[in-house]
């Protein structure tokens, strides 16, 4: 394994995951509401989606890239609708049902799959992977073939997963210090922000 290439991909994974957006907001909110495991698996869904896009970019599957970019509008609409639905759910959830929802509705698999699909609904991310991987992997790929692509994808996934593990761990450390009223306020703020992200995504589509 080319460790210099792996470290570069690791940094890319961290830099992609770190900016605070709807995925980060979901990870924080789910960690506060359901615990570290649910928060981490939510982030892990994003890491898996990043790895999928990274694999497409690293292996240069042009047909898949063209198809994803061509479907960017319906995918973005689906992602915006999902964000809006989650925002409404958080705004409507009364404090009394939050603990029950944490036990009955939240499972690691559901948390991971929901964020995985939400992240895949942003196909323009693949263009970033194509550009970045082309800049760091051309020389390596010419000498080691698919091995360089596998190394880059593994680095991106691990870097992203490390970020979500760290974020969910830090948030879980303060979770039990917050009262029910504070948690409800956080849920409502999270719901409003998710609706805001959905509106922004829709407005960006309409402005094109």
C-alpha positions in Angstrom: 0.0 0.0 0.0 1.2 3.5 -0.8 0.9 5.2 2.6 1.5 8.7 1.2 -1.5 8.3 -1.1 -3.5 6.7 1.7 -2.8 9.7 4.0 -3.8 12.2 1.2 -7.1 10.3 0.8 -7.6 10.2 4.5 -7.3 14.0 4.7 -9.7 14.3 1.8 -12.2 12.1 3.7 -11.9 14.3 6.8 -12.2 17.5 4.9 -15.4 16.4 3.1 -17.0 15.2 6.3 -16.0 18.1 8.5 -18.0 21.1 7.2 -21.2 21.6 9.2 -24.2 20.9 6.9 -27.4 18.9 7.1 -25.5 15.6 7.6 -23.5 17.0 10.5 -26.6 18.5 12.0 -28.4 15.1 11.8 -25.5 13.4 13.4 -25.4 15.9 16.3 -29.2 15.8 16.8 -29.4 12.0 16.7 -26.5 11.7 19.1 -28.3 14.0 21.5 -31.6 12.2 21.1 -30.6 8.6 20.8 -27.0 8.2 21.9 -23.5 7.9 20.4 -24.1 4.7 18.5 -27.0 6.1 16.5 -25.1 9.3 15.8 -22.0 7.4 14.7 -24.0 5.1 12.4 -25.7 8.1 10.9 -22.3 9.5 10.0 -21.2 6.1 8.8 -23.9 6.2 6.2 -22.4 9.4 4.9 -18.9 7.8 4.9 -20.2 4.9 2.9 -21.8 7.2 0.4 -18.6 9.2 0.1 -16.7 5.9 -0.5 -19.2 4.9 -3.2 -18.7 8.3 -5.0 -15.0 8.0 -4.4 -14.8 4.6 -6.0 -16.6 5.9 -9.1 -14.3 8.8 -9.3 -11.1 6.8 -8.6 -11.9 4.1 -11.1 -13.1 6.6 -13.6 -16.4 5.0 -14.5 -17.4 7.7 -17.0 -20.8 6.1 -17.8 -21.9 6.1 -14.1 -20.6 9.7 -13.7 -22.6 10.9 -16.7 -25.8 9.1 -15.5 -25.5 10.5 -11.9 -24.9 14.1 -13.2 -27.8 13.8 -15.6 -30.1 12.7 -12.8 -28.9 15.5 -10.5 -32.3 17.3 -10.5 -34.6 14.4 -9.4 -32.0 13.3 -6.9 -31.7 16.8 -5.5 -35.5 17.1 -5.3 -35.7 13.8 -3.5 -32.9 14.9 -1.1 -34.7 18.2 -0.4 -38.0 16.4 0.2 -36.3 14.0 2.7 -34.7 16.9 4.5 -38.0 18.7 4.7 -39.8 15.6 6.0 -37.2 15.1 8.8 -37.4 18.8 9.7 -41.1 18.6 10.1 -40.9 15.4 12.2 -38.5 17.1 14.6 -40.6 20.2 14.8 -43.8 18.2 15.6 -42.3 15.7 18.0 -43.4 16.6 21.6 -40.9 16.2 24.4 -42.9 13.3 25.9 -42.4 11.1 22.9 -38.7 11.7 22.4 -37.5 9.0 24.8 -39.9 6.5 23.4 -38.8 7.4 19.9 -35.2 6.8 20.9 -36.0 3.3 22.0 -38.6 2.2 19.4 -37.7 4.0 16.1 -34.0 4.5 16.1 -31.8 1.6 15.1 -28.2 1.8 13.8 -29.2 0.3 10.4 -32.1 2.7 9.8 -29.9 5.6 10.9 -27.1 4.6 8.5 -29.4 3.8 5.5 -31.3 7.1 5.8 -28.1 9.2 5.8 -26.6 7.0 3.1 -29.5 7.7 0.8 -29.5 11.4 1.7 -25.8 11.8 0.8 -26.2 9.9 -2.4 -28.9 12.4 -3.4 -26.2 15.0 -4.0 -24.6 13.7 -7.2 -22.5 16.8 -7.7 -20.3 15.5 -5.0 -18.9 13.0 -7.4 -17.4 15.8 -9.6 -15.3 16.9 -6.6 -14.0 13.4 -6.2 -13.2 13.1 -9.9 -11.2 16.3 -9.8 -9.4 15.6 -6.5 -8.6 12.0 -7.3 -7.3 12.9 -10.7 -4.9 15.4 -9.1 -3.5 13.1 -6.5 -3.8 9.7 -8.1 -2.7 10.0 -11.7 0.9 9.2 -11.1 0.2 6.4 -8.6 -2.5 4.9 -10.8 -0.2 4.6 -13.8 2.2 2.5 -11.8 -0.1 0.4 -9.6 -3.3 0.1 -11.6 -6.4 -0.5 -9.5 -4.4 -0.7 -6.3 -4.1 3.1 -6.1 -7.8 3.5 -6.6 -8.6 1.0 -3.8 -6.1 2.8 -1.5 -7.8 6.2 -2.2 -11.3 4.9 -1.6 -10.2 3.2 1.7 -8.5 6.4 2.8 -11.6 8.5 2.1 -13.9 6.1 3.9 -11.6 5.9 7.0 -11.1 9.6 7.2 -14.8 10.3 7.0 -15.6 7.6 9.5 -13.0 9.0 11.9 -14.7 12.4 11.8 -18.1 11.0 12.6 -16.8 8.8 15.4 -15.1 11.8 16.9 -18.1 14.1 16.5 -20.6 11.6 18.0 -18.2 10.9 20.9 -17.8 14.5 21.8 -21.5 15.3 21.5 -22.4 12.2 23.6 -20.1 13.5 26.4 -22.4 16.5 27.0 -25.7 14.7 26.2 -26.6 13.7 29.7 -25.9 17.2 31.1 -28.8 18.6 29.0 -32.3 18.7 30.4 -35.5 17.7 28.5 -36.4 21.3 27.7 -33.0 22.0 26.2 -33.1 18.8 24.2 -36.6 19.8 22.9 -35.3 23.2 21.9 -32.3 21.6 20.1 -34.7 19.3 18.2 -36.9 22.3 17.1 -33.8 24.3 16.1 -32.5 21.3 14.2 -35.9 20.8 12.5 -36.0 24.5 11.4 -32.4 24.3 10.1 -33.2 21.1 8.1 -36.2 22.9 6.6 -33.9 25.8 5.7 -31.4 23.4 4.0 -34.3 21.9 2.0 -35.5 25.4 0.9 -32.0 26.4 0.0 -31.5 23.3 -2.1 -34.8 23.8 -3.9 -34.1 27.5 -4.6 -30.7 26.5 -6.0 -32.4 24.2 -8.4 -35.0 26.7 -9.5 -32.3 29.4 -10.1 -30.5 27.3 -12.7 
